[in-house]
Amino acid sequence: QVQLVESGGGLVQPGGSLRLSCTASGNIFSLNGMGWYRQAPGKDREWVASISSLRTIYSDSVKDRFTVSAGDDDTTVYLHMNMMRPEDTATYYCNYQIYWGRGTQVTVSS
């Protein structure tokens, strides 16, 4: 079993920044393959970014604005969100293999 807990969501103005955290525990030995997804009201869940030992990859909608990184403790993955837009409003979820966190709400509004 793997437990994932997201945190750091909140309200931010357009153009602002926010950092989400995903802390993993349980039967997990590496953050390789961790991913971030989001789901806006009335829309399907969509992939945002992933991290591996070799590289990070991003969806076109967040590329050059969001950055995913791993903490030195090897249990936490971060999603640094910059130049945020109203369309970034969603519940953000952390994913590892078949495991999902409960999500953290992000709202971009003036």
C-alpha positions in Angstrom: 0.0 0.0 0.0 1.1 3.5 -0.8 -0.4 6.7 0.8 -0.3 10.0 -1.0 -1.2 13.3 0.7 -1.4 16.5 -1.3 -1.2 20.0 0.3 -0.6 23.6 -0.6 -3.7 24.4 -2.5 -5.6 27.7 -2.1 -6.7 30.9 -3.8 -4.2 32.8 -6.0 -4.6 35.7 -8.4 -3.9 35.4 -12.1 -0.2 35.7 -12.7 0.6 34.5 -9.3 2.4 31.4 -8.0 1.6 28.4 -5.8 3.6 25.4 -4.7 1.9 22.0 -4.1 3.4 19.2 -2.2 2.7 15.5 -2.4 4.1 13.4 0.5 4.3 9.7 -0.1 4.4 6.9 2.6 4.1 3.2 2.8 5.4 0.7 0.3 7.3 3.1 -1.9 11.0 3.2 -2.4 11.4 5.8 -5.1 9.6 8.8 -6.4 10.4 7.7 -10.0 7.2 7.8 -12.0 5.2 10.2 -9.7 2.8 12.3 -11.5 0.4 15.3 -11.0 -3.1 15.4 -12.5 -5.9 17.9 -12.2 -9.6 17.9 -12.6 -11.7 21.0 -13.2 -15.5 21.0 -12.5 -17.3 19.3 -15.3 -14.2 18.0 -17.0 -12.2 14.8 -17.1 -9.1 14.4 -15.0 -6.1 15.4 -17.1 -2.4 14.7 -16.7 -0.2 17.7 -15.8 3.4 16.5 -15.2 5.5 13.6 -14.2 8.9 13.1 -12.8 11.4 10.2 -13.3 15.0 9.6 -12.5 15.9 10.8 -15.9 13.7 13.8 -16.7 10.5 15.7 -16.0 7.7 16.0 -18.6 4.8 18.4 -18.8 1.5 18.8 -20.6 1.4 21.5 -23.2 -1.0 23.5 -21.1 1.5 24.0 -18.3 4.8 23.7 -20.0 7.2 26.6 -19.3 4.9 27.7 -16.3 4.9 24.7 -14.0 7.9 22.8 -12.6 7.9 19.4 -10.8 10.7 18.5 -8.5 11.5 16.0 -5.8 12.5 16.8 -2.3 15.8 15.7 -0.8 14.0 13.4 1.6 12.8 11.2 -1.4 9.3 11.2 0.0 7.9 14.5 -1.3 7.2 15.7 -4.8 6.5 19.4 -5.5 4.6 21.1 -8.2 5.7 24.7 -8.6 3.1 26.7 -10.5 3.9 30.1 -11.9 2.1 32.6 -14.2 -1.1 31.0 -13.2 -4.3 31.4 -15.2 -8.0 31.0 -14.3 -8.0 27.9 -16.4 -5.6 26.3 -14.0 -8.4 26.2 -11.5 -8.9 22.5 -10.5 -8.4 19.9 -7.9 -4.9 18.7 -8.2 -4.1 15.1 -7.5 -0.8 13.2 -6.9 -0.5 9.8 -8.5 1.9 6.8 -8.2 1.1 3.7 -10.2 -2.5 2.8 -9.1 -2.5 5.1 -6.0 -4.1 8.5 -5.8 -4.2 11.2 -3.2 -7.4 12.9 -2.2 -6.5 16.1 -4.0 -6.0 19.7 -3.1 -8.1 22.5 -4.5 -6.5 25.3 -6.5 -8.5 28.4 -7.5 -7.1 31.1 -9.7 -9.2 34.2 -9.5 -9.0 37.9 -9.0 
